[in-house]
């Protein structure tokens, strides 16, 4: 595989729609990320290139359409309908130097959130256009036909990274030569582009891996999402995604990296003998792998500070709360990932998800749009949002752990989930730790609990899949003491969560059976009559442990607090909205954003001052204001306007004297306000070294805005509505 990039130059305004709207004010919006940078989705680009390839094929040019772009279909469906991924892997197209701009935005977000707001960043690269339908009989706009559309500016240049074999280079260049338009309204002057292919120089970036520990049987890895990742749920197709990366997907990635047939056979044998276990990768915060909130944790209605840990609920506590004058209402804490409580304090985290809209085109390409038929459709895809970090582990015999470490050390590039060849699944995987596992500490206890950190698949005695808690208790007894009945009458309390698990076997081209299972977060508490020895720590129960299922945790029920507290963080700590410090405008991007904000500031400041001016001096002559607006258009400086006013109103008539006096007051007000208006702006937005695009002409710009606001106030006084 070799790295290329597609260069896309906009020869006209372009709207690659994301299917959504902004604040009900824009009917058709473009695609942009969380920082406000517009982009071209990879699936959109791939679809356009595929159409170009089909055109070339119709013209008689030999081109491997299916080899390059894959076969249409769902790679998670039945084998007969399953699609096959193509050899060309395309990523989203962004503007050049985006990462540098993002770095600066992150540094300055806490100082000036308004300056770094996504909508203000977006205004640099786009603008809003309006369109309407005309009634040809009357020649006027039809009612309720006004539509507002945002478009990316003509002249922008986007780059999309492409990974493919060199043998497809010529064919892809031919496709790009045919590609002339993208986005909507292509027949109305929008979306004209020039696309070319560039070869990227090979980069030898060393992979940052933790040092290997001799005879390590445990490897900890970290996955950083460079693009959204789709981990399909059995509860749906595109519209549903899990919020973690299954161990089976990491297993598949490792097997894909193994090239030798003999080595791969060794790994497959180890997997079948349960000599290797791939744990699920869960959300990571501050370097810690989080786990599902225990089902025994209950929140209190209308109380966002405290919660209840029912593992430590006693009969006395239960009776006391039941007989209380105002008993509290408890609700099981909804699905989230947590740092296990220490000193009764619990930190909750949610995985950020996002939805993107897509459409498939009809087989008849002459239609030019998606239609409501079996061959085309609109749909949305739920995915794990890019930028997050997930952590998992692999345990097994040292021989295999060493080989996996060497495989991951060669390259950090990885792809997980659905639609990996376009827009989704691009990740970075690195080894963060290798170690020799210590044997679980055995403790003699009477009270302990079992918590599931992953879904658990269990067979009953009748060889049927089951979610019966009694069967889980038997499984635990058999695993610890080879005795199925020792814990039968020792269950103190249980908090069961269930789910469905399935999957798809790519090798076989078949679905895995969808079965019921115990869900992560399930808790069962035990209290035995006699002391028993338990291994405190991680144990594995049930089926398909190699894929991450059945990860459990045994812990002692020590004397703990029934009442707990959430970790409460201030808004500034969560969102970084600390206004201390100043932004030094050092890039062209933030400079343009600041100029746009200053234009809006001038407008608002002029409106405010015009109102104060009217209170102080009364209403002005409409003719004076209109004449001064004409003078502004013909003058280059405030001094020229003053001189023109003297010449225009220099006659000694009372009316002329009055107009001259009004013009002088306007000029004096503008001259006074414009001296420190820039300093006030920089103070409000916490800036330093701000240079306006027309610093020498601020007085005239402000004068024009001021006169416009005076004119609006005169119209309002006359009962004439403002012009929009």
C-alpha positions as CSV (number, residue, x, y, z in Angstrom):
1,X,0.0,0.0,0.0
2,X,1.2,3.5,-0.9
3,X,0.0,6.9,0.3
4,X,-1.4,9.4,-2.1
5,X,-3.6,12.5,-1.7
6,X,-6.3,13.9,-3.8
7,X,-6.2,17.7,-4.3
8,X,-9.6,19.3,-4.9
9,X,-9.7,22.9,-6.0
10,X,-13.1,24.7,-5.9
11,X,-13.6,26.5,-9.2
12,X,-17.0,27.7,-8.0
13,X,-19.0,27.8,-4.7
14,X,-19.8,24.3,-3.5
15,X,-22.4,22.8,-1.1
16,X,-21.6,19.2,0.0
17,X,-24.7,18.9,2.3
18,X,-24.6,17.1,5.6
19,X,-28.4,16.6,5.6
20,X,-28.9,18.8,8.6
21,X,-29.7,22.4,9.4
22,X,-28.2,25.0,11.7
23,X,-30.4,26.8,14.2
24,X,-33.5,26.5,11.9
25,X,-31.9,29.5,9.9
26,X,-30.2,27.5,7.2
27,X,-32.2,25.0,5.2
28,X,-29.2,23.3,3.5
29,X,-25.9,23.3,5.4
30,X,-22.5,22.0,4.4
31,X,-20.4,19.4,6.2
32,X,-18.1,20.8,8.9
33,X,-16.4,19.3,11.9
34,X,-16.6,20.3,15.6
35,X,-14.1,23.1,15.1
36,X,-15.9,24.7,12.2
37,X,-13.7,23.4,9.3
38,X,-15.6,22.4,6.2
39,X,-14.8,19.0,4.7
40,X,-15.8,16.7,2.0
41,X,-16.9,13.3,3.3
42,X,-14.9,10.3,2.0
43,X,-18.0,8.3,1.1
44,X,-19.3,11.2,-1.0
45,X,-15.9,11.5,-2.8
46,X,-15.7,7.7,-3.3
47,X,-19.3,7.6,-4.7
48,X,-18.4,10.4,-7.2
49,X,-15.2,8.6,-8.2
50,X,-17.1,5.3,-8.6
51,X,-19.6,7.0,-11.0
52,X,-16.6,8.4,-13.0
53,X,-15.2,4.9,-13.2
54,X,-18.5,3.5,-14.5
55,X,-18.6,6.3,-17.2
56,X,-15.0,5.3,-18.3
57,X,-16.1,1.7,-18.5
58,X,-19.1,2.6,-20.6
59,X,-16.7,4.5,-22.9
60,X,-14.8,1.3,-23.4
61,X,-11.8,2.0,-21.2
62,X,-10.6,-1.0,-19.2
63,X,-11.0,-0.2,-15.5
64,X,-11.5,-2.5,-12.5
65,X,-14.5,-0.7,-10.9
66,X,-15.3,-3.4,-8.3
67,X,-11.6,-4.0,-7.6
68,X,-11.0,-0.4,-6.8
69,X,-14.2,0.7,-5.1
70,X,-15.7,-2.6,-4.0
71,X,-19.0,-4.2,-4.7
72,X,-22.2,-2.6,-3.6
73,X,-23.9,-4.2,-0.6
74,X,-23.7,-4.5,3.1
75,X,-20.6,-6.3,4.5
76,X,-22.7,-7.2,7.6
77,X,-25.5,-8.9,5.7
78,X,-26.1,-12.3,4.3
79,X,-23.4,-13.8,2.2
80,X,-25.3,-13.6,-1.0
81,X,-25.9,-9.9,-0.6
82,X,-22.6,-9.0,1.1
83,X,-20.5,-6.3,-0.3
84,X,-16.8,-6.5,-0.7
85,X,-14.4,-3.7,0.2
86,X,-12.4,-2.1,-2.6
87,X,-8.6,-1.7,-2.8
88,X,-8.8,2.2,-2.7
89,X,-9.0,3.6,0.9
90,X,-10.2,7.2,1.0
91,X,-10.2,9.6,4.0
92,X,-12.2,12.8,4.5
93,X,-10.9,15.8,2.5
94,X,-9.9,18.8,4.6
95,X,-8.2,22.1,4.0
96,X,-4.4,22.2,4.2
97,X,-2.7,22.9,7.6
98,X,-6.0,22.1,9.4
99,X,-4.1,20.4,12.2
100,X,-2.0,23.5,12.9
101,X,-5.2,25.6,13.0
102,X,-6.8,23.1,15.4
103,X,-3.8,23.3,17.7
104,X,-4.1,27.0,17.9
105,X,-7.9,26.9,18.5
106,X,-7.4,24.4,21.4
107,X,-4.8,26.7,23.0
108,X,-7.1,29.7,22.8
109,X,-10.5,28.2,23.5
110,X,-10.3,28.8,27.2
111,X,-9.3,32.5,26.7
112,X,-11.8,33.5,24.1
113,X,-14.6,30.9,23.4
114,X,-16.4,33.3,21.1
115,X,-13.3,33.9,18.8
116,X,-12.8,30.1,18.6
117,X,-16.5,29.2,18.2
118,X,-17.1,26.8,15.3
119,X,-19.6,29.1,13.6
120,X,-17.1,31.9,13.6
121,X,-14.4,29.7,12.1
122,X,-16.9,28.4,9.5
123,X,-17.6,32.0,8.3
124,X,-14.0,32.3,7.1
125,X,-14.5,29.4,4.6
126,X,-18.1,29.8,3.7
127,X,-21.1,32.2,3.3
128,X,-24.8,32.0,3.1
129,X,-26.8,32.3,-0.2
130,X,-30.5,32.6,-0.7
131,X,-32.7,31.3,-3.6
132,X,-36.4,31.3,-4.3
133,X,-38.9,30.1,-6.9
134,X,-40.5,32.6,-9.4
135,X,-44.2,32.5,-10.4
136,X,-43.9,32.9,-14.1
137,X,-47.5,34.3,-14.4
138,X,-46.9,37.1,-12.0
139,X,-43.2,37.4,-12.3
140,X,-42.7,37.6,-8.5
141,X,-41.4,35.1,-5.9
142,X,-43.7,32.4,-4.8
143,X,-44.9,32.4,-1.3
144,X,-42.9,30.2,1.2
145,X,-40.3,29.4,-1.4
146,X,-37.3,31.2,0.1
147,X,-34.5,28.8,0.8
148,X,-31.2,29.5,2.5
149,X,-28.1,27.5,1.7
150,X,-24.5,27.7,3.0
151,X,-21.7,27.2,0.5
152,X,-18.0,26.7,0.7
153,X,-16.1,29.6,-0.8
154,X,-14.8,29.4,-4.4
155,X,-11.0,29.0,-4.4
156,X,-10.7,26.7,-1.4
157,X,-8.4,23.7,-1.7
158,X,-9.1,20.4,0.0
159,X,-6.9,17.3,0.4
160,X,-8.0,13.7,0.9
161,X,-5.5,11.0,1.9
162,X,-5.7,7.9,-0.2
163,X,-4.1,4.5,0.5
164,X,-3.9,2.0,-2.4
165,X,-1.6,-0.2,-4.5
166,X,0.5,1.5,-7.1
167,X,-1.1,-0.5,-9.9
168,X,-4.4,1.6,-9.5
169,X,-2.6,4.9,-9.8
170,X,-3.3,5.5,-13.5
171,X,-6.9,4.4,-13.2
172,X,-7.6,6.7,-10.3
173,X,-6.0,9.6,-12.2
174,X,-8.3,8.9,-15.1
175,X,-11.3,9.0,-12.7
176,X,-10.2,12.3,-11.3
177,X,-9.8,13.7,-14.8
178,X,-13.5,12.9,-15.4
179,X,-14.7,14.3,-12.0
180,X,-15.7,17.9,-12.7
181,X,-18.6,18.6,-10.2
182,X,-19.5,17.6,-6.6
183,X,-22.2,18.5,-4.2
184,X,-25.8,19.7,-4.8
185,X,-27.1,22.0,-7.5
186,X,-24.3,20.9,-10.0
187,X,-26.4,22.0,-12.9
188,X,-26.9,25.5,-11.5
189,X,-23.3,26.7,-11.3
190,X,-22.3,25.1,-8.0
191,X,-19.7,22.4,-7.3
192,X,-17.3,22.9,-10.2
193,X,-13.9,21.4,-9.2
194,X,-10.5,20.4,-10.4
195,X,-9.2,17.1,-8.9
196,X,-5.7,15.8,-9.2
197,X,-3.7,13.0,-7.6
198,X,-0.4,13.7,-5.8
199,X,2.1,11.1,-4.5
200,X,3.0,11.6,-0.9
201,X,6.6,11.0,0.3
202,X,7.0,8.0,2.5
203,X,7.3,9.0,6.2
204,X,9.3,7.0,8.7
205,X,7.6,8.0,11.8
206,X,8.7,5.8,14.7
207,X,5.9,4.1,16.6
208,X,5.7,5.1,20.2
209,X,5.5,1.8,22.1
210,X,6.1,1.0,25.7
211,X,9.2,-1.0,26.5
212,X,8.8,-4.8,26.3
213,X,9.1,-6.7,29.5
214,X,10.7,-10.0,29.3
215,X,8.3,-13.0,29.4
216,X,5.3,-10.7,29.5
217,X,2.0,-12.4,29.3
218,X,-0.1,-9.2,29.4
219,X,-0.2,-6.4,26.8
220,X,-2.1,-3.2,27.2
221,X,-3.0,-1.1,24.1
222,X,-4.5,2.2,23.4
223,X,-6.7,3.1,20.3
224,X,-7.0,6.7,19.3
225,X,-9.8,7.5,16.9
226,X,-8.6,9.6,13.9
227,X,-12.0,9.3,12.2
228,X,-15.5,8.1,13.4
229,X,-15.7,4.4,14.0
230,X,-18.8,2.2,13.4
231,X,-19.1,-0.8,15.6
232,X,-22.4,-2.2,14.5
233,X,-24.9,-3.4,17.0
234,X,-27.1,-6.4,16.7
235,X,-30.1,-4.1,17.5
236,X,-29.9,-2.5,14.1
237,X,-27.9,-1.8,11.0
238,X,-26.4,1.5,10.0
239,X,-28.5,3.4,12.5
240,X,-27.0,1.8,15.6
241,X,-23.5,1.4,16.9
242,X,-21.9,0.1,20.1
243,X,-19.9,2.6,22.1
244,X,-16.8,0.4,22.5
245,X,-14.5,-1.6,20.3
246,X,-14.9,-5.4,20.7
247,X,-12.0,-7.6,21.4
248,X,-13.0,-9.6,18.3
249,X,-12.2,-6.6,16.1
250,X,-8.7,-6.2,17.7
251,X,-8.2,-9.9,17.2
252,X,-9.2,-9.6,13.5
253,X,-6.7,-6.7,13.1
254,X,-3.9,-8.8,14.6
255,X,-4.7,-11.7,12.3
256,X,-4.8,-9.4,9.3
257,X,-1.2,-8.2,10.1
258,X,0.1,-11.8,10.2
259,X,1.4,-12.7,6.7
260,X,3.0,-16.1,7.2
261,X,0.6,-19.1,6.9
262,X,2.5,-21.1,9.5
263,X,2.4,-18.2,12.0
264,X,-1.3,-17.6,11.4
265,X,-2.0,-21.3,12.0
266,X,-0.2,-21.1,15.3
267,X,-2.3,-18.2,16.4
268,X,-5.5,-19.8,15.3
269,X,-4.6,-22.9,17.3
270,X,-3.8,-20.8,20.4
271,X,-7.2,-19.1,20.1
272,X,-9.0,-22.4,19.9
273,X,-7.2,-23.6,23.0
274,X,-8.0,-20.3,24.9
275,X,-4.3,-19.4,25.1
276,X,-5.0,-15.9,24.0
277,X,-7.7,-13.5,25.3
278,X,-8.5,-10.1,23.6
279,X,-10.3,-7.8,26.1
280,X,-12.7,-5.2,24.9
281,X,-11.4,-1.7,24.4
282,X,-13.4,0.8,26.5
283,X,-13.3,4.5,26.9
284,X,-10.1,5.8,28.5
285,X,-9.7,8.9,30.6
286,X,-6.4,10.1,32.0
287,X,-4.8,6.9,31.0
288,X,-7.3,4.7,32.8
289,X,-9.6,2.1,31.2
290,X,-13.1,2.8,32.4
291,X,-15.7,0.1,33.0
292,X,-19.5,0.0,32.9
293,X,-21.3,1.5,35.9
294,X,-22.4,-1.3,38.3
295,X,-26.1,-2.0,38.1
296,X,-26.2,-1.8,41.9
297,X,-25.6,2.0,41.7
298,X,-28.8,4.0,41.9
299,X,-29.3,7.7,41.5
300,X,-31.6,9.8,43.6
301,X,-34.5,11.7,41.9
302,X,-33.8,15.5,41.7
303,X,-30.4,15.0,43.3
304,X,-27.3,15.4,41.0
305,X,-24.8,15.2,43.8
306,X,-25.5,11.9,45.6
307,X,-26.1,8.3,44.7
308,X,-26.7,5.0,46.4
309,X,-24.5,1.9,46.3
310,X,-26.8,-1.0,47.0
311,X,-24.0,-3.4,47.5
312,X,-23.7,-1.9,50.9
313,X,-27.5,-1.7,51.6
314,X,-28.5,-3.4,54.8
315,X,-31.8,-4.4,56.2
316,X,-31.6,-1.6,58.7
317,X,-31.0,1.0,56.0
318,X,-33.8,-0.5,53.8
319,X,-36.3,-0.3,56.7
320,X,-35.2,3.2,57.7
321,X,-35.7,4.6,54.2
322,X,-39.0,2.8,53.7
323,X,-40.4,4.2,56.9
324,X,-39.1,7.7,56.4
325,X,-41.6,10.6,56.2
326,X,-40.4,11.5,52.8
327,X,-38.8,8.4,51.2
328,X,-36.4,9.1,48.4
329,X,-37.1,7.8,44.9
330,X,-34.2,5.7,43.5
331,X,-33.5,5.0,39.8
332,X,-30.8,2.8,38.4
333,X,-28.0,4.9,36.9
334,X,-28.3,4.8,33.1
335,X,-25.5,3.3,31.0
336,X,-22.2,5.1,31.3
337,X,-18.6,4.4,32.0
338,X,-17.1,5.2,35.4
339,X,-14.0,5.4,37.5
340,X,-14.8,3.1,40.3
341,X,-15.5,5.1,43.4
342,X,-12.8,5.9,45.8
343,X,-13.8,7.5,49.1
344,X,-17.4,7.3,47.9
345,X,-16.8,9.6,44.9
346,X,-17.8,8.5,41.5
347,X,-16.8,10.1,38.1
348,X,-19.1,9.4,35.2
349,X,-18.2,9.5,31.5
350,X,-20.2,9.1,28.3
351,X,-18.8,8.1,25.0
352,X,-19.5,10.8,22.4
353,X,-21.5,9.5,19.5
354,X,-22.5,11.2,16.2
355,X,-24.8,10.7,13.3
356,X,-24.0,11.3,9.7
357,X,-26.4,11.3,6.8
358,X,-25.7,9.4,3.5
359,X,-27.6,8.5,0.4
360,X,-27.2,5.8,-2.2
361,X,-27.8,6.7,-5.8
362,X,-30.2,4.8,-8.1
363,X,-28.8,2.4,-10.6
364,X,-29.9,4.7,-13.4
365,X,-27.3,7.4,-13.1
366,X,-29.1,9.7,-15.5
367,X,-31.6,10.5,-12.7
368,X,-28.8,12.5,-10.8
369,X,-30.4,12.2,-7.4
370,X,-31.6,9.8,-4.8
371,X,-35.1,8.6,-5.2
372,X,-37.5,6.6,-3.1
373,X,-37.0,3.2,-4.6
374,X,-35.3,-0.1,-3.8
375,X,-32.2,1.0,-5.6
376,X,-31.6,4.2,-3.7
377,X,-32.3,5.6,-0.3
378,X,-31.4,8.2,2.3
379,X,-30.0,6.8,5.6
380,X,-28.1,7.8,8.6
381,X,-25.1,6.1,10.3
382,X,-24.4,6.3,14.0
383,X,-20.7,6.2,14.9
384,X,-18.2,6.8,17.8
385,X,-17.0,10.3,17.4
386,X,-13.4,10.9,16.4
387,X,-10.8,12.2,18.8
388,X,-11.6,9.8,21.7
389,X,-9.2,7.2,23.2
390,X,-10.1,3.6,24.1
391,X,-8.0,1.2,26.1
392,X,-8.0,-2.6,26.1
393,X,-5.6,-5.5,26.8
394,X,-4.4,-8.9,25.5
395,X,-3.4,-11.7,27.8
396,X,-1.9,-15.1,26.9
397,X,1.3,-17.1,26.7
398,X,4.5,-15.0,26.5
399,X,5.4,-16.4,23.0
400,X,2.3,-14.9,21.4
401,X,2.3,-11.7,23.4
402,X,5.9,-11.0,22.2
403,X,4.8,-11.6,18.6
404,X,1.8,-9.3,18.9
405,X,4.1,-6.7,20.4
406,X,6.4,-6.9,17.4
407,X,3.5,-6.7,15.0
408,X,2.1,-3.5,16.7
409,X,5.5,-2.0,16.9
410,X,5.9,-2.0,13.1
411,X,3.0,0.4,12.5
412,X,0.4,2.3,14.6
413,X,-2.0,2.5,11.7
414,X,-5.2,0.5,12.1
415,X,-8.8,0.3,10.9
416,X,-11.8,-1.0,12.8
417,X,-15.4,-1.4,12.2
418,X,-17.7,-0.9,9.2
419,X,-17.0,1.2,6.1
420,X,-13.2,1.2,6.8
421,X,-12.2,2.0,3.2
422,X,-14.1,5.4,3.2
423,X,-14.7,8.0,5.9
424,X,-14.8,5.6,8.9
425,X,-12.6,3.4,11.0
426,X,-9.2,5.2,10.8
427,X,-7.4,4.7,14.1
428,X,-4.0,4.7,15.7
429,X,-3.1,1.8,18.0
430,X,-0.1,1.8,20.3
431,X,1.2,-0.4,23.1
432,X,1.1,1.3,26.4
433,X,2.3,-1.5,28.7
434,X,3.6,-5.0,28.9
435,X,3.8,-7.0,32.1
436,X,4.0,-10.3,33.8
437,X,0.6,-10.9,35.4
438,X,0.5,-11.6,39.0
439,X,-1.7,-14.4,40.3
440,X,-4.9,-13.1,41.8
441,X,-4.7,-12.6,45.5
442,X,-6.7,-15.2,47.4
443,X,-8.8,-13.9,50.3
444,X,-10.9,-15.7,52.8
445,X,-14.3,-14.0,52.9
446,X,-18.0,-14.4,53.7
447,X,-19.2,-11.4,51.7
448,X,-18.2,-10.7,48.1
449,X,-19.7,-9.7,44.8
450,X,-19.3,-10.5,41.1
451,X,-19.3,-7.7,38.5
452,X,-19.4,-8.2,34.7
453,X,-17.0,-5.9,32.8
454,X,-18.1,-7.4,29.5
455,X,-21.1,-9.2,28.1
456,X,-21.2,-12.9,29.2
457,X,-22.5,-15.7,27.0
458,X,-23.6,-18.7,29.0
459,X,-24.9,-22.2,28.2
460,X,-27.4,-23.9,30.5
461,X,-27.4,-27.5,31.5
462,X,-29.6,-28.2,28.5
463,X,-26.9,-26.7,26.1
464,X,-29.1,-23.6,25.5
465,X,-28.1,-20.0,25.7
466,X,-29.5,-18.6,28.9
467,X,-29.7,-15.3,31.0
468,X,-30.9,-17.1,34.1
469,X,-29.0,-15.8,37.1
470,X,-29.0,-19.3,38.8
471,X,-27.0,-20.6,35.8
472,X,-24.5,-17.8,36.3
473,X,-24.1,-18.7,40.0
474,X,-23.5,-22.3,39.0
475,X,-20.9,-21.2,36.4
476,X,-19.0,-19.2,39.1
477,X,-19.1,-22.0,41.6
478,X,-17.8,-24.5,39.0
479,X,-15.0,-22.1,37.9
480,X,-13.8,-21.4,41.4
481,X,-14.3,-24.7,43.2
482,X,-15.6,-27.2,40.6
483,X,-18.7,-27.3,42.7
484,X,-22.0,-26.2,41.2
485,X,-24.0,-25.9,44.5
486,X,-21.7,-24.1,46.9
487,X,-23.2,-20.7,46.2
488,X,-26.7,-21.8,45.5
489,X,-28.2,-20.4,48.7
490,X,-25.7,-17.6,49.2
491,X,-27.0,-14.9,46.8
492,X,-27.6,-11.8,48.9
493,X,-28.8,-9.6,46.1
494,X,-28.6,-9.4,42.3
495,X,-28.8,-6.7,39.7
496,X,-29.1,-8.3,36.3
497,X,-28.7,-6.6,32.9
498,X,-29.2,-8.4,29.7
499,X,-28.4,-7.8,26.0
500,X,-28.0,-9.6,22.7
501,X,-24.8,-10.4,21.0
502,X,-24.0,-11.5,17.5
503,X,-21.5,-10.6,14.9
504,X,-20.3,-11.4,11.4
505,X,-17.7,-13.9,10.3
506,X,-15.8,-12.3,7.4
507,X,-14.0,-15.6,6.5
508,X,-17.1,-17.6,6.3
509,X,-19.3,-14.8,4.9
510,X,-22.0,-15.6,7.5
511,X,-23.6,-14.0,10.5
512,X,-22.8,-15.3,13.9
513,X,-25.9,-16.4,15.8
514,X,-27.7,-13.7,17.8
515,X,-28.1,-14.9,21.3
516,X,-29.2,-13.5,24.7
517,X,-26.4,-12.7,27.2
518,X,-25.7,-11.1,30.5
519,X,-24.7,-7.5,29.9
520,X,-21.7,-5.6,31.3
521,X,-22.5,-3.9,34.6
522,X,-24.4,-6.9,36.1
523,X,-23.7,-7.4,39.8
524,X,-24.4,-10.4,42.0
525,X,-23.7,-10.2,45.8
526,X,-23.0,-13.2,47.9
527,X,-23.0,-13.9,51.6
528,X,-21.9,-17.4,52.6
529,X,-22.3,-19.1,56.0
530,X,-18.8,-20.4,56.0
531,X,-15.6,-18.6,54.9
532,X,-14.6,-19.2,51.3
533,X,-11.4,-18.4,49.4
534,X,-11.9,-16.3,46.3
535,X,-9.3,-14.8,43.8
536,X,-9.8,-11.0,44.0
537,X,-9.5,-9.5,40.6
538,X,-10.3,-10.4,37.0
539,X,-11.7,-13.9,36.1
540,X,-13.2,-15.2,32.9
541,X,-16.5,-17.0,32.6
542,X,-18.8,-18.3,29.9
543,X,-18.1,-18.7,26.2
544,X,-16.0,-16.9,23.6
545,X,-13.5,-15.5,26.1
546,X,-10.9,-15.0,23.3
547,X,-13.2,-12.3,21.8
548,X,-13.5,-10.4,25.0
549,X,-16.8,-11.9,26.3
550,X,-17.0,-13.1,29.9
551,X,-14.6,-10.6,31.6
552,X,-15.6,-10.5,35.3
553,X,-14.4,-9.0,38.5
554,X,-14.5,-10.5,42.0
555,X,-14.3,-8.0,44.9
556,X,-14.7,-8.2,48.6
557,X,-17.7,-6.5,50.2
558,X,-15.8,-4.6,52.8
559,X,-17.5,-2.1,55.1
560,X,-18.3,0.6,52.7
561,X,-20.5,3.7,52.3
562,X,-24.1,3.2,51.1
563,X,-24.3,6.9,50.4
564,X,-22.0,8.1,47.7
565,X,-21.2,11.4,45.9
566,X,-20.5,12.2,42.2
567,X,-17.3,14.1,41.5
568,X,-18.5,17.6,40.8
569,X,-16.4,19.7,38.5
570,X,-16.8,23.4,37.8
571,X,-17.8,24.6,34.3
572,X,-14.4,26.1,33.7
573,X,-12.8,22.7,34.5
574,X,-15.1,20.8,32.2
575,X,-15.2,23.2,29.3
576,X,-12.0,25.1,29.8
577,X,-13.8,28.5,30.0
578,X,-11.2,30.3,32.0
579,X,-11.0,33.9,30.8
580,X,-7.5,34.6,32.2
581,X,-4.9,35.7,29.7
582,X,-5.0,37.1,26.2
583,X,-4.9,35.7,22.7
584,X,-2.1,36.8,20.5
585,X,-3.3,36.7,16.9
586,X,-0.5,34.9,15.1
587,X,-2.1,33.0,12.2
588,X,-4.1,34.1,9.2
589,X,-7.1,32.1,10.2
590,X,-7.7,33.7,13.6
591,X,-6.9,37.0,12.0
592,X,-9.7,36.6,9.5
593,X,-12.1,35.4,12.3
594,X,-11.2,38.5,14.4
595,X,-11.8,40.8,11.4
596,X,-15.3,39.2,10.9
597,X,-16.1,39.7,14.6
598,X,-14.8,43.3,14.5
599,X,-17.2,44.0,11.6
600,X,-20.1,42.6,13.7
601,X,-18.8,44.6,16.7
602,X,-18.8,47.8,14.7
603,X,-22.4,47.2,13.6
604,X,-23.6,46.5,17.1
605,X,-21.5,49.4,18.6
606,X,-22.9,51.8,16.0
607,X,-26.5,50.8,16.8
608,X,-25.9,51.3,20.5
609,X,-24.3,54.7,20.0
610,X,-27.0,55.9,17.6
611,X,-29.6,55.3,20.2
612,X,-27.6,57.3,22.8
613,X,-27.0,60.0,20.2
614,X,-30.7,60.4,19.6
615,X,-31.4,60.7,23.3
616,X,-28.8,63.4,23.7
617,X,-29.4,65.5,20.6
618,X,-32.8,64.5,19.4
619,X,-33.8,63.4,15.9
620,X,-31.9,64.5,12.9
621,X,-32.9,65.5,9.4
622,X,-33.4,62.5,7.2
623,X,-31.9,64.5,4.3
624,X,-28.8,65.2,6.3
625,X,-28.2,61.6,7.1
626,X,-28.8,60.6,3.4
627,X,-26.6,63.3,2.1
628,X,-23.7,62.3,4.4
629,X,-24.1,58.6,3.2
630,X,-23.5,59.9,-0.4
631,X,-20.5,61.9,0.8
632,X,-19.0,58.8,2.4
633,X,-19.3,56.9,-0.9
634,X,-17.4,59.8,-2.6
635,X,-14.8,60.4,0.1
636,X,-11.7,58.5,1.3
637,X,-11.4,60.0,4.8
638,X,-13.4,61.6,7.6
639,X,-11.6,64.9,6.9
640,X,-12.9,64.9,3.4
641,X,-16.4,64.3,4.6
642,X,-16.0,67.3,7.0
643,X,-14.8,69.5,4.2
644,X,-17.6,68.4,1.9
645,X,-20.2,69.2,4.7
646,X,-18.7,72.8,5.0
647,X,-19.0,73.3,1.3
648,X,-22.5,71.8,1.1
649,X,-23.9,73.6,4.1
650,X,-21.8,76.8,4.1
651,X,-24.6,79.1,3.2
652,X,-26.0,81.4,5.9
653,X,-29.6,80.2,5.8
654,X,-31.0,78.9,9.1
655,X,-31.8,75.5,7.5
656,X,-28.3,75.1,6.2
657,X,-26.8,76.1,9.5
658,X,-28.9,73.5,11.3
659,X,-27.8,70.8,8.9
660,X,-24.2,71.8,9.2
661,X,-24.4,71.6,13.0
662,X,-26.0,68.2,12.8
663,X,-23.2,67.0,10.4
664,X,-20.5,68.3,12.8
665,X,-22.0,66.5,15.7
666,X,-22.1,63.2,13.8
667,X,-18.5,63.6,12.7
668,X,-17.4,64.6,16.2
669,X,-19.2,61.6,17.7
670,X,-17.6,59.2,15.1
671,X,-14.1,60.7,15.6
672,X,-14.4,60.4,19.4
673,X,-15.8,56.8,19.4
674,X,-13.5,55.4,16.7
675,X,-10.3,56.3,18.7
676,X,-10.7,53.6,21.3
677,X,-13.2,51.3,19.5
678,X,-10.5,48.8,18.5
679,X,-9.1,48.7,22.1
680,X,-12.6,48.0,23.5
681,X,-13.0,45.2,21.0
682,X,-9.7,43.6,21.9
683,X,-10.5,43.9,25.6
684,X,-13.9,42.3,25.2
685,X,-12.5,39.3,23.3
686,X,-9.2,39.0,25.2
687,X,-6.9,39.8,22.2
688,X,-3.5,41.4,21.7
689,X,-1.8,42.5,18.5
690,X,-5.0,42.5,16.5
691,X,-4.6,44.1,13.1
692,X,-7.8,45.0,11.2
693,X,-7.9,44.4,7.5
694,X,-8.3,48.1,7.0
695,X,-6.8,49.8,10.0
696,X,-6.3,53.2,8.4
697,X,-9.9,53.4,7.4
698,X,-11.7,52.4,10.6
699,X,-13.2,55.9,11.0
700,X,-14.9,55.8,7.6
701,X,-16.1,52.2,8.1
702,X,-17.6,53.2,11.5
703,X,-19.1,56.4,10.0
704,X,-21.0,54.4,7.3
705,X,-22.3,52.0,9.9
706,X,-23.3,54.9,12.2
707,X,-25.2,56.7,9.5
708,X,-27.0,53.4,8.6
709,X,-28.2,53.0,12.2
710,X,-29.3,56.7,12.4
711,X,-31.3,56.2,9.2
712,X,-32.9,53.0,10.6
713,X,-34.0,54.9,13.7
714,X,-35.5,57.7,11.7
715,X,-37.5,55.1,9.7
716,X,-38.7,53.4,12.9
717,X,-39.9,56.8,14.1
718,X,-41.8,57.3,10.9
719,X,-43.4,53.8,11.1
720,X,-41.4,52.4,8.2
721,X,-40.1,48.8,8.8
722,X,-36.4,48.3,8.7
723,X,-34.8,47.0,5.5
724,X,-33.3,43.5,5.9
